[in-house]
Amino acid sequence: MRFFQSGNSLATFAASLLLVNLPVFVSAEPNPVIGKPVFNHPPGNEKEQYAIFQQLARIIDRVPKGESIEMSWWGFVASWTSDTENKPNLPKRLINAHNRGVNVRIILDNNHNFGGQGNSKLYPYITLAKALGTKDTARSYILVCPNAKGCIAKRKVAGSYAFNHNKFLLASRVVLDGGAVVPNVVFQSSGNLGPWDADTVWNDAVTWSETSSFKDYRKYFSDLRANYNGPGNDNYYRVGPESETYQTYFFPRKETNGNYRQTSTDTIVNILNSVKCTYVSKEDGKKHQTNIRILMWAIRRLAIGEKLASLVRDGCNVDIAYNAMSPEVSKALKNTGGKKIGVTKCAVAYQGRTLWPHTKYMLIEGEYEGHQEPCVITGSHNYEMSALRNADEAMVCIRSASMHSAYLRDSFEKVRDMCSGKTKP
């Protein structure tokens, strides 16, 4: 039996799906999209709002017997019991997978309140615990990190307790309608699994197949499991090889000098330090300016604001749309030497509710870390101190022109323009 072996090229992936002698999956719902992002649209209809849930359900439904699903989330709060194509019941889909012989393993945070209750008191956990059990030695299980702690991150920093803020799912193999097999599938999102994340905030999700980065995530999941009731590791920080199209970053990352504000161990600052604002393109031999675009739930790390302002002074084009920003970051972003910077506060009034971006991504179009291929840096990592120092977080740097174009066209420009009032929801 032959399976597609994923490499670093999206084109290679698209050309390499094979038909194999496995039971053919035929679903009333479309195949999940692989190698492309999915964005929800809060002001849209139910199908548009729950697009990320649909993508997740379609992955779960196509994992065959004997394979594995591993997932970790901050909030699994979806309480509806109905199950439709537009608004899938994810606990039910996961139980169906378990019942057909898939190993389903889930790790949730449990120290933040959702409607006054942690994840262990809510419908998804209660339903899944009955079906899967809570023994981490079984083939399927659901676990929660301890109260006021993550699974790996344990310490309190700047008044913030540690927590598991992850939002990812791994599928060892997916069989698409028609029989094409996709191994080593990673789904990474900015969104939690509840209605607010569908109808009130903008989120992104990206699904890919790549052997190396899948192994990175699987090791991380294994470490979450090994530490959920153990001592943890507040200096866990791991980075995947640069050879990956989807380069992985896993947190927490501890400072080396005792000061949690230490700049040299801020991963986002380090990436920005590598940016060249003016560069000679390897494609056309001409000089170009680097573009940096950020759509972020929260920006509160001063060093990031200071570095972005410095890059504007150096000639980079910087455009930021955000939900929350600390006063010190806001002040730092004004220090551009009179050069233009885009800073857009996002709070869109729509039909009695306010819409915000819950995404956590940065787009770099230019030269950084010696690369000139456009990059999308996304995941669960807000530009908060907790995301860096004392939370279980996953982030991925995707080096792909097509992925960058999709994020720019289908998410950043649309959301920024709605936030600025240029366009209506």
C-alpha positions as CSV (number, residue, x, y, z in Angstrom):
1,M,0.0,0.0,0.0
2,R,1.4,3.4,-1.0
3,F,0.8,6.7,0.8
4,F,1.5,10.3,-0.1
5,Q,4.8,11.4,1.6
6,S,4.5,15.1,2.1
7,G,7.5,17.3,1.5
8,N,8.0,21.1,1.8
9,S,6.2,22.1,-1.4
10,L,2.5,22.9,-1.6
11,A,2.6,22.1,-5.3
12,T,4.2,18.8,-4.5
13,F,1.4,18.0,-2.1
14,A,-1.3,18.9,-4.6
15,A,0.3,16.7,-7.2
16,S,1.0,13.7,-5.0
17,L,-2.3,12.6,-3.6
18,L,-2.6,8.9,-4.3
19,L,-5.6,6.6,-4.6
20,V,-5.1,3.6,-2.4
21,N,-6.9,0.4,-1.6
22,L,-8.6,1.6,1.5
23,P,-12.4,1.8,2.1
24,V,-13.5,4.8,0.1
25,F,-15.0,7.6,2.2
26,V,-18.1,9.1,0.6
27,S,-19.6,11.9,2.6
28,A,-22.5,14.2,2.1
29,E,-20.2,17.0,3.2
30,P,-17.3,18.3,1.1
31,N,-13.6,17.3,1.7
32,P,-11.6,19.5,4.0
33,V,-9.2,21.8,2.3
34,I,-5.5,21.0,2.7
35,G,-2.7,23.5,2.2
36,K,-5.1,26.5,2.3
37,P,-6.5,28.7,5.1
38,V,-10.1,28.9,6.2
39,F,-11.6,32.1,7.7
40,N,-14.9,32.5,9.4
41,H,-17.1,35.6,8.7
42,P,-19.0,36.7,11.9
43,P,-21.4,39.1,10.1
44,G,-22.3,36.4,7.6
45,N,-24.8,33.5,7.6
46,E,-24.4,30.4,9.7
47,K,-22.4,28.6,7.1
48,E,-19.9,31.5,6.9
49,Q,-19.7,31.9,10.6
50,Y,-19.0,28.3,11.3
51,A,-16.6,27.7,8.4
52,I,-13.7,26.7,10.7
53,F,-15.9,24.2,12.6
54,Q,-16.9,22.7,9.3
55,Q,-13.3,22.2,8.3
56,L,-12.5,20.6,11.6
57,A,-15.5,18.2,11.4
58,R,-14.5,17.2,7.9
59,I,-11.1,16.2,9.0
60,I,-12.4,14.2,12.0
61,D,-14.9,12.4,9.8
62,R,-12.3,11.2,7.4
63,V,-9.8,9.6,9.8
64,P,-10.0,5.8,9.3
65,K,-9.9,3.0,11.8
66,G,-6.5,2.4,13.5
67,E,-5.3,6.0,13.0
68,S,-5.1,8.8,15.6
69,I,-6.6,12.1,16.4
70,E,-4.8,14.3,19.0
71,M,-6.1,17.7,19.9
72,S,-5.5,20.4,22.5
73,W,-7.7,23.5,23.1
74,W,-8.1,26.3,25.6
75,G,-11.9,26.5,25.3
76,F,-14.2,23.7,24.1
77,V,-17.5,25.2,25.0
78,A,-19.9,24.3,22.2
79,S,-23.1,23.4,24.0
80,W,-25.5,22.6,21.1
81,T,-26.6,19.0,20.8
82,S,-27.8,19.2,17.1
83,D,-25.5,18.2,14.4
84,T,-25.7,19.7,10.9
85,E,-23.4,20.3,8.0
86,N,-23.2,24.1,8.7
87,K,-23.0,23.8,12.5
88,P,-21.4,20.4,13.3
89,N,-21.5,18.8,16.7
90,L,-17.8,18.3,17.3
91,P,-18.2,16.0,20.4
92,K,-20.5,13.8,18.4
93,R,-18.1,13.7,15.4
94,L,-15.2,12.8,17.8
95,I,-17.2,10.0,19.5
96,N,-18.1,8.6,16.0
97,A,-14.4,8.5,15.2
98,H,-13.7,6.7,18.5
99,N,-16.5,4.2,17.8
100,R,-15.1,3.3,14.4
101,G,-11.7,2.5,15.9
102,V,-9.8,5.8,15.7
103,N,-7.6,6.7,18.7
104,V,-9.1,10.0,20.0
105,R,-6.9,11.9,22.5
106,I,-7.9,15.3,23.8
107,I,-6.2,17.7,26.3
108,L,-8.0,20.8,27.5
109,D,-7.2,23.8,29.7
110,N,-9.3,23.9,32.8
111,N,-8.5,27.0,34.8
112,H,-10.5,29.8,33.0
113,N,-14.1,30.4,33.4
114,F,-16.6,29.9,30.6
115,G,-20.0,30.9,31.8
116,G,-18.7,30.5,35.3
117,Q,-17.4,27.0,34.7
118,G,-14.2,25.4,33.5
119,N,-14.1,23.0,30.5
120,S,-14.6,20.0,32.8
121,K,-18.0,21.2,33.7
122,L,-19.3,21.8,30.2
123,Y,-21.1,19.7,27.6
124,P,-18.2,18.8,25.4
125,Y,-16.0,17.4,28.2
126,I,-18.8,15.7,30.0
127,T,-20.0,14.0,26.8
128,L,-16.6,13.0,25.6
129,A,-15.4,11.8,29.1
130,K,-18.3,9.3,29.1
131,A,-17.4,7.9,25.7
132,L,-13.6,8.1,25.8
133,G,-12.8,7.9,29.4
134,T,-10.1,9.9,31.3
135,K,-7.3,7.4,31.6
136,D,-4.2,8.6,29.6
137,T,-3.1,4.9,29.2
138,A,-6.2,4.1,27.1
139,R,-6.3,4.3,23.3
140,S,-8.7,7.2,23.6
141,Y,-9.1,9.7,26.4
142,I,-9.9,13.3,27.4
143,L,-7.8,15.1,30.0
144,V,-7.6,18.6,31.5
145,C,-4.6,20.5,32.8
146,P,-4.7,21.4,36.5
147,N,-6.5,24.5,37.8
148,A,-4.5,27.7,37.6
149,K,-1.8,26.0,35.5
150,G,-1.1,24.8,32.0
151,C,0.0,21.3,31.2
152,I,3.7,22.3,30.5
153,A,3.6,25.9,31.7
154,K,3.2,26.1,35.5
155,R,4.5,29.4,36.9
156,K,2.7,32.6,37.6
157,V,4.1,35.6,35.7
158,A,3.1,39.3,36.2
159,G,0.0,38.3,38.0
160,S,-1.1,35.9,35.3
161,Y,-1.6,32.2,36.1
162,A,-0.3,29.7,33.6
163,F,-2.8,28.1,31.2
164,N,-3.0,25.8,28.1
165,H,-4.0,28.2,25.3
166,N,-3.5,25.7,22.4
167,K,-5.9,25.4,19.5
168,F,-4.7,22.5,17.3
169,L,-5.7,19.0,16.0
170,L,-3.5,16.3,14.5
171,A,-4.7,13.5,12.3
172,S,-2.2,10.7,11.5
173,R,-4.1,10.0,8.2
174,V,-7.1,11.4,6.4
175,V,-8.9,9.6,3.5
176,L,-10.6,12.0,1.2
177,D,-13.7,11.2,-0.8
178,G,-12.6,9.1,-3.7
179,G,-9.8,7.4,-1.8
180,A,-6.9,9.9,-1.8
181,V,-4.9,9.5,1.4
182,V,-3.3,12.5,3.2
183,P,-1.0,11.5,6.1
184,N,0.5,13.7,8.8
185,V,-2.3,16.3,8.9
186,V,-2.0,19.4,11.2
187,F,-4.9,21.8,11.8
188,Q,-3.9,25.0,13.6
189,S,-6.4,27.7,14.5
190,S,-6.7,31.0,16.4
191,G,-10.2,30.2,17.5
192,N,-11.7,28.3,20.4
193,L,-14.6,25.9,20.0
194,G,-17.6,27.9,20.9
195,P,-20.3,30.1,19.3
196,W,-18.6,33.4,20.2
197,D,-15.6,32.3,18.1
198,A,-17.9,31.9,15.2
199,D,-20.4,34.7,15.3
200,T,-18.6,37.5,17.1
201,V,-14.9,37.4,16.3
202,W,-12.8,36.8,13.2
203,N,-10.6,33.7,13.3
204,D,-8.3,31.8,11.0
205,A,-7.4,28.1,10.6
206,V,-4.9,26.5,8.4
207,T,-4.5,22.7,7.6
208,W,-1.5,21.1,6.1
209,S,0.4,17.9,5.5
210,E,4.1,17.9,6.2
211,T,6.0,15.0,7.9
212,S,8.5,17.1,9.8
213,S,6.2,19.6,11.3
214,F,3.6,16.9,12.1
215,K,6.2,15.1,14.1
216,D,7.0,18.4,15.9
217,Y,3.4,18.8,16.9
218,R,3.1,15.2,17.9
219,K,6.1,15.5,20.2
220,Y,4.6,18.6,21.7
221,F,1.2,16.8,22.3
222,S,3.1,13.9,23.9
223,D,4.8,16.4,26.3
224,L,1.5,18.0,27.2
225,R,0.2,14.6,28.1
226,A,3.3,13.7,30.1
227,N,3.1,16.9,32.1
228,Y,-0.6,17.5,32.6
229,N,-0.4,16.1,36.2
230,G,3.4,16.5,36.5
231,P,6.0,19.2,37.2
232,G,5.9,20.8,33.7
233,N,8.7,22.8,32.1
234,D,8.6,26.6,32.3
235,N,11.6,26.7,29.9
236,Y,10.1,24.4,27.3
237,Y,10.6,26.4,24.2
238,R,11.1,24.4,21.0
239,V,11.6,25.5,17.4
240,G,11.4,23.3,14.3
241,P,14.0,23.3,11.5
242,E,14.0,26.2,9.0
243,S,13.8,23.6,6.2
244,E,10.1,23.1,7.1
245,T,7.6,25.0,5.0
246,Y,5.6,25.1,8.2
247,Q,8.2,26.0,10.8
248,T,7.0,25.3,14.3
249,Y,7.4,27.2,17.6
250,F,6.2,25.9,21.0
251,F,6.0,27.7,24.2
252,P,6.5,28.7,27.1
253,R,9.9,30.3,26.7
254,K,11.6,31.5,29.9
255,E,13.8,34.5,30.2
256,T,17.5,33.9,30.9
257,N,18.2,36.9,33.2
258,G,15.3,36.8,35.7
259,N,13.4,39.6,34.0
260,Y,10.3,38.4,32.2
261,R,10.4,41.5,29.9
262,Q,13.8,40.4,28.5
263,T,13.8,41.4,24.8
264,S,16.5,38.9,23.6
265,T,14.2,36.0,24.4
266,D,11.1,37.4,22.8
267,T,10.5,35.2,19.7
268,I,8.5,37.8,17.8
269,V,11.1,40.5,18.4
270,N,13.8,38.1,17.2
271,I,11.9,37.5,14.0
272,L,11.4,41.3,13.5
273,N,15.1,41.9,14.2
274,S,15.9,39.8,11.1
275,V,13.8,41.9,8.8
276,K,15.5,44.0,6.1
277,C,13.3,47.0,5.2
278,T,15.0,47.5,1.9
279,Y,16.2,44.5,-0.1
280,V,17.2,43.4,-3.5
281,S,14.7,40.8,-4.9
282,K,16.2,37.5,-6.0
283,E,13.5,37.3,-8.6
284,D,13.8,40.7,-10.5
285,G,17.0,42.1,-9.1
286,K,15.3,45.4,-8.1
287,K,15.0,47.1,-4.7
288,H,11.8,46.6,-2.7
289,Q,10.4,47.6,0.7
290,T,9.3,45.0,3.2
291,N,5.6,45.0,4.2
292,I,4.6,43.8,7.7
293,R,0.9,43.4,8.4
294,I,-0.6,42.3,11.7
295,L,-4.2,41.3,12.6
296,M,-4.1,40.6,16.4
297,W,-6.4,40.1,19.3
298,A,-4.0,41.7,21.8
299,I,-0.6,43.5,21.6
300,R,0.8,44.3,25.0
301,R,4.5,43.5,24.8
302,L,6.3,46.8,24.7
303,A,9.4,45.4,22.9
304,I,7.2,44.4,19.9
305,G,5.8,47.9,19.6
306,E,9.2,49.5,19.9
307,K,10.6,47.2,17.2
308,L,7.8,47.8,14.8
309,A,8.2,51.6,15.1
310,S,12.0,51.1,14.5
311,L,11.2,49.2,11.3
312,V,9.0,52.0,10.1
313,R,11.8,54.5,10.7
314,D,14.1,52.1,8.7
315,G,11.6,52.2,5.7
316,C,9.4,49.2,6.3
317,N,5.7,49.5,5.6
318,V,3.8,48.4,8.8
319,D,0.0,48.0,9.0
320,I,-1.7,46.8,12.2
321,A,-5.3,46.1,13.0
322,Y,-6.1,45.0,16.6
323,N,-8.6,44.5,19.3
324,A,-6.6,45.4,22.4
325,M,-3.3,47.3,22.9
326,S,-1.5,48.5,26.0
327,P,-1.0,52.2,26.4
328,E,2.8,51.8,26.4
329,V,2.6,49.9,23.0
330,S,0.3,52.5,21.6
331,K,2.8,55.2,22.6
332,A,5.7,53.3,21.2
333,L,4.0,52.9,17.8
334,K,3.9,56.7,17.5
335,N,7.7,57.0,17.5
336,T,8.2,56.6,13.8
337,G,10.1,59.8,13.1
338,G,7.1,61.2,11.2
339,K,6.8,58.2,8.8
340,K,3.4,56.7,8.2
341,I,2.3,53.6,10.1
342,G,-1.2,51.9,9.9
343,V,-2.8,51.4,13.3
344,T,-6.5,50.5,13.3
345,K,-8.5,49.8,16.3
346,C,-11.1,47.0,15.6
347,A,-14.5,47.1,17.2
348,V,-17.2,46.9,14.6
349,A,-20.8,47.5,15.7
350,Y,-23.1,45.0,13.9
351,Q,-26.7,44.0,14.6
352,G,-26.5,44.6,18.4
353,R,-23.1,43.1,18.9
354,T,-19.5,44.1,18.5
355,L,-17.2,42.2,16.1
356,W,-13.4,41.9,16.9
357,P,-10.4,40.1,15.4
358,H,-9.4,37.1,17.5
359,T,-6.7,36.2,15.0
360,K,-3.0,36.1,16.1
361,Y,-1.1,36.5,12.8
362,M,1.6,38.5,11.2
363,L,2.3,38.7,7.4
364,I,5.8,39.4,6.2
365,E,6.3,40.3,2.6
366,G,10.0,41.0,2.0
367,E,13.2,39.8,3.5
368,Y,13.5,38.2,7.0
369,E,15.9,35.6,8.4
370,G,17.6,35.4,5.1
371,H,14.3,34.4,3.3
372,Q,12.4,36.3,0.7
373,E,9.4,34.0,0.4
374,P,6.3,35.7,1.9
375,C,5.5,34.4,5.3
376,V,2.4,33.9,7.5
377,I,3.1,33.6,11.2
378,T,0.0,32.3,13.0
379,G,-1.3,30.1,15.7
380,S,-2.6,30.6,19.3
381,H,0.1,33.1,20.3
382,N,-1.1,36.6,21.1
383,Y,1.4,39.3,21.6
384,E,0.8,39.2,25.3
385,M,3.5,38.4,28.0
386,S,1.7,35.3,29.1
387,A,1.8,33.8,25.5
388,L,5.6,34.1,25.6
389,R,6.4,33.2,29.3
390,N,3.7,31.1,30.9
391,A,1.2,29.6,28.5
392,D,1.2,26.4,26.5
393,E,1.1,27.8,23.0
394,A,1.8,26.8,19.4
395,M,2.8,29.0,16.5
396,V,3.8,28.3,12.9
397,C,5.7,30.3,10.3
398,I,4.4,29.3,6.9
399,R,6.7,30.2,4.0
400,S,4.4,30.3,1.0
401,A,3.5,33.0,-1.5
402,S,0.1,31.5,-2.1
403,M,-0.7,31.2,1.6
404,H,0.4,34.8,2.2
405,S,-1.8,36.0,-0.7
406,A,-4.8,34.2,0.7
407,Y,-4.4,35.7,4.1
408,L,-3.8,39.2,2.7
409,R,-6.7,39.0,0.3
410,D,-9.3,37.0,2.2
411,S,-8.7,38.1,5.7
412,F,-6.4,41.0,6.5
413,E,-7.6,43.5,3.9
414,K,-11.3,42.7,4.5
415,V,-11.2,42.8,8.3
416,R,-9.0,45.9,8.4
417,D,-11.3,47.8,6.0
418,M,-14.4,46.8,8.0
419,C,-12.6,47.9,11.2
420,S,-11.6,51.3,9.7
421,G,-15.1,51.9,8.4
422,K,-14.0,51.8,4.8
423,T,-16.4,48.9,4.1
424,K,-19.5,47.7,5.8
425,P,-19.8,44.2,7.4
